[in-house]
Amino acid sequence: MSDHYHLIQQCIDRAVAAEQARGRFRRSLHDTLPNLHRSIQLPQRDAPLHLTCFVIRYIQVIPGWLQRLDQLCQAGGLDFYPVRELILHSFSEIPERQPYEHGLGSILDEAYLAHRTMEEINDVLQPLCGTPLLPMDPLVANLVVRELLGEALACQLDDLACVLLQRFEPTALDPARLVSMILYKQRYDDAPGEWPDFANHMQIELSTPSLAQQFDLSH
């Protein structure tokens, strides 16, 4: 893992360790759960624990997934630098911003921004490549995290993800670079479980298929 993503990994490791030591995020969910959208269905037994485990997995995959997308964009001659630097900056400033409260709650907005940005870039490049660069389906997971963050903050982060997407220039992808990126993608041998559906694994479901339409994730 490159130094950039190693720094993000260290930040995530500190947040997970803080949660394991203090359990603040899990305790906070007792107040949060009654306010979640009614269509988000959680296991009846120890829902805060299930939701905490889900959030940990949601956060932990970020360095690996971002680095994968970074490498694929480099193969296609696309400038991933603005995306990487902004997300890296958002993670790296957390200890200074909240030195005594550093935990899952303080890192969740950065995690959501990273996932939403990856989702947007994946969606933009998929028609050009004929296949998703990252074999993920983050919609349900992002909707659940959106509820945990609150609509106002989530909308701000969605707007920022769109700004990053505008600075990303897929129109610069010429045919030779496109072939290079697709061939680079084919070199990967994904192990089972590398691209998990976090919500499904944690038994978190949507009670209606129309729930996604009730949340505006496009700007």
Helices and strands as residue ranges (DSSP letters): H 3-22, H 24-32, G 33-35, E 40-41, H 47-60, H 62-75, H 81-92, H 94-97, H 104-129, H 139-149, H 151-167, G 170-172, H 175-186, H 198-201, E 205-206, H 211-214
